Amino acid sequence: MKKFKLVLVAVLAFLALFAFGQPSQSHAASKTKITYYSVKNHNYKLTGNYYYLYSKPDLKTKDFKAKHSTTFESSKRALVKTGSKEYTAAYVTSSKQKGWLNVKGLKEVGGSTSSTSTTPVVPQKPSVTADQLNSLIQSSPDLDPTGQLLNLNAADYSTYNGTLRKNFNLTPVGGTTGTFTNHQQTVTARDAALAPYVQMAVNNWNQALGSQVFTYTSDQNAQLTFYLVSKAGLITGRDDATFTGPYAQIDSDTFDWDASHITKNPGYDYWTGVCMQMLGNDLGLQPTPYVNDIMGISDSSLYSGGNFKYSWSSIKENGSNALDYTGALSQRDVDRAKLAKAVGLW
């Protein structure tokens, strides 16, 4: 009988512990709020021997291991708040690496005096409310930011960053885009056979944007490198090309295919269009369903990691396919590239 009482006491103690000693499940996890803002561009080195660079400012997914000897540039910050805790993350870029890390891991080099304070300084307040922004989006052509949407202030683009990216199929926060310095980028082709197409693509984008965004160079340390790779070696994405950050891969198995029979624009080749599309990804543009866009594709499911306003399974509009036939950038392509710059993608 005594043994039974001891067992009973132990059982009751266990049940009490289970009922009262476990963490409460009634409290929802603290929501993380991220506020993006810009600072003056400066050069930095790491304060320690190395730090990991993360794909997003929440510092959860490691991308690269950065060394103390690397010099980074940075002009983007994110104030991250989770419950009562907060920190500032910095988006840093070098010729080969980019990503987020805690701003405490950086020290300025080159005599700069800018602050790395954890308090963001946004000189303006949003000029429009969320409802007003939605009205502007609804009044613009589908996936084409026009008018006031391209002339908002810095606080608007910071406050409504995610909304604008989503509604115009731009790369999401933490997605893969190119590395730019003061809104410019050097581009090269590792394979000589690719060089003419890359150069033409560079010229076409620069002309459409009205500025020297891309500079073609023979320097193999350029910020973006095009190169040929067998279809089996393509990382992901479309079946003849893939953009992967500092690299644009072109399928070598089909590169020699003569596309001239589907080309209606003299002097234009299909592979120029493919390179233009890769530069569009580089700028932060994701596909659209419009046949007249150089970024147009027939089915959104063909693109992995899409940040789309909506999905689609067929092409929209009538006319010549820009990628196959004309190589002409649409006004939608150009407007989205300008918005991508405004929201900090390049």
N, C-alpha and C positions, 0 to 999 in steps of 0.2 A: 504493500500500500504506500509506503514511503517513497518507493522508487517511482510509482505512478504519479505521485504529487510532484516530484522533481521534474518529470517529463512534462507534466501539464504546465508547470510554471515556465519552463523553457519555451514551450510552444506559445504561451501567451506573451512572453517577452518578445519573441520573434515577430508575432503579429503586431504588437505595439510599435516595434521598430519600423515595420513595413508601412504601417498606417501613418505614423507621425514623424518618422525620421527621414523619409525620402524627400527629395527636392520637390517643391510644388510645381505641378504642370499647368497651373491655371494662368501663369504669367506669360504673355507672349514674348518672344525674343525681341530684344531691342532692335529697332529699325535703323539701318545705316543711311545717313544723309550725306551726300557728296556735293560740295559746291566748287565749281571750277572757276578759275580766274587766271589772268595773265600777269606776268611781271616782265621787266626789261630783260632782254636776252643777255646771258653772261656765260662765261666758261667756269667749269667746276671740276674738282677732283674729289675722290672719295676720302673720307676722314679715316677709314680703316684700310687694312690690306685688301679686302674685297667685300663686296655686298652683292646680294642677289637683286636682279631687276625683275619686276613683276609686270604682268600683262595689264593689270587694273590697279587703280589707286587704293583699293581695299587691301592690297598686299597679301593676297591669298594664293595666287598662282604664279610660281616661279618660272621665268623665261630664260634668263641668262645669269651667269656668274661674272660680274664685272670686277676688273682689277684696279688697284690703286693708281697704276701708271696711266690709265686711260683718262683723257680729257673729254668731258662732256659739255654740251650746250644745254641750256634749259631756259624756257620762258613760260612754261605752263605749271600751274599749281592746282591742288585739289585739297580743300579742307574737308576732312573725313570725320564725321561725328557718329558714334554709336553709344546711345545712352548718355552717360556723363563723361565718357572718354572721347577725346578728339586728338587728332594729329594732322600735320600737313604733309602731303606727298608731293614730290616733284617729278615731272616727266622729263627725262634726260635722253639725249641722243648723241651718238658718236658716229663715225663713218661706218661702223659695223654693228653697233648695238643700240637698242632703245628700250625704254621701259620706265616703270615707276619705282621709286623708293622713298623712304622717309627722308624729309628734307634735312634732318639732323645728320644724315650720312654724307652731306656735301659740304665742301668748303670752296669759296670762290678763289679763282686764280686770275692773274692778269691785272691786279690793281683796282678791280671794281669795288664799289662801295654800296651796292644795292643790298637791301635787307632780305634775310630769309625768315622773317617773322612768321609765326603760325597764324596771324590774323590777316585775312585777305583784304586788300585795298581795291575795291571796285569803284572808280571815280564817278560812275553814273548809276542812276536807278533805272530799272526797265522803263522804256517809253510806252510799252503796251501791256495790257493785262493778258492773262491766259486766254480769256474769251475773245479779246481783240485779235490776239495772234491766231486763234482758231478761225476767225472770220477771214483774216488775210489768207490763210492756207486754203480755205474753202473757195475763195474768190479767184485764186490763181489756177491756171491750167493744171491738170493732174500731173503730179511729180515735177512740176516746173515752177521753181520759186521766182516770182516776178515782182516788180514794183517795190513796195515798201519792205518786202521780205529781204531784199538785198541791201537795204539802207537802214537797218535797225542799229541800235547802239551796242556797245560792248557788253553792257549788262543784260540786254535782251538775249544776245547770243550765248551768254553764260547761263542765265536763268533757264532758258528754254532749249538748251543744247540738245538734250535727248529727244524732245518733241520734234525739233526741226530735222534731226538726223532720221528719225523714224518716218516722218511724213514725206521725205524726199529721197528715200532709199540711199542714205549715206552710211558709211561704216560706223558701227556702234562704238561706244566708249570701250577701249581696250581691244578693238579689232585691229587688223593689220593694215597699215598704210605705209607710205614711204617716209624716208628721213629727209627733211628739208632744212636749209639754213637761210633764214630771213626770206622765206617763201620761195626759195630757189633750190634747184637740185641738179647735180651733175649725173649724166647718164652715159653708159658705154655698152658696147656689144662685145662679148668675149669671142664670138665667132665672126670672122670677116664677112661671111655670106649674109649674116643678119644686119650688118652695119647700115646698108642703104635703106632698109625698111625702118630701122630704129630712127635714123636721121630724119626721114620723111615724117614719121609719126611725131617726133619732137617739133619739127617745123610747123606741122599742122596745128598742134595744140598751142604753141606759142602765138601763132597768128590769130587763132580764135580767141585767146585770152587777152590779146593786145599787150603782152609783156613777155620778157625773157624768163619764163618760169623754169624751163629745162635748157641745159647746156650739154650738147654732145661732146664727149671727150674720148681720147684713146687711153686715158689713164684707167687702168684696171682696178684702181681703188675708188672709183666713182661711187656715188651714193646709191645708184640703182644699176644693176648689171643684167643685161639680157644674155641668155645663152641657150644653145640647143641641147636637148636631152631626149633620149628615147621615150616613147610613150609609156613604157613600163616604169620609167623614172619620174614621171610627172607626179607631183605630190598630191594635188587634188584639183577640183574645179573642172573647167571645160576640157574637151578631149584634145585640143591642139595647143593650149597655152594655160599657164597657171601663174598667178602673182603670189609671191610668198614673202613680201617685206622688202629686203634689199635686193631681191632677185626676181626676174621675170623669165620663166622657163617656156621655151617654144618646142613643140614636138618635132624632133628631127625626122621621125618616120614619115611624116606627111609634108615636111617643109619643101621638098623638091617637087611636090605636086603642082602642076601648072594650073593656076587659077585664072589665067587670062580669059578663058572662055566664058566666065561668068562676070567679067569686069566690063562695065559700060563706060567708065570714066577713063579716058586715055591718060596714061602716066600713073594710074593707081593700080596697086596690086593688093590682093587679099591680105597678104602678110603685113602690109603697112597698117591695114585696119586692125589686125590682131594686135600689133604693137601699140596702136592708139588705144585699144581697149585696155591693155595692160597699164598704160600710163593713166587711164581713167581710174582703174583700181588703185593705183599709186596715189592719186589725188584724193581718194576716199569715196569714189563713186561706185555704187553697186548697180546691178543690172536694172533695166526697166522692161516693160512689155511692148515698147514702141519700136516698130520696124525702122523708123527714120533716125533713131538714136544709134550712135556708134556703140553704146552700152546696151542696146536692145538684145534680148534673148527670148526664145519662144516659150520657155517653161521655167518658172522660178525654182522648181525643185532640182534643176540642173546645177544650181549654184549653192554650194555648201556654206553655212554660216550666214545666211541672208538676214538683213535687218530691213524687212520690206513692209511698206504700208499695207500691202495686201499680197496674196499669192495669185499666180495666174498659170494657165496651161496652154495658152495660145497667144499669138502676137496680135497687137493692136495697130490700127491705122492701115491705110493702103499706101502703096508706093514702093520704091526700090529699097531693098534692104541695105542700110548704110554700111554694114560691115562687109557684105559680099560684093556690093556693086559700086558704091560711090566713094566710100571713105570720107564722107563729109560729116563733120560734127554738127549736130542739130543745136538749135537755140536752147533746148532742154539740157543737152550735155553741158553747154557752156554755163548756163545759169546755175546748174547744180554744182559745177566746179567752183564757181564764185561763192556759193553758199558754203561749200566745204571749207574754203579758206576762212570764211567768217567765223565758222564754229570751231576752228582750230585744227583742222585735219592736215593742212599743209602751210 
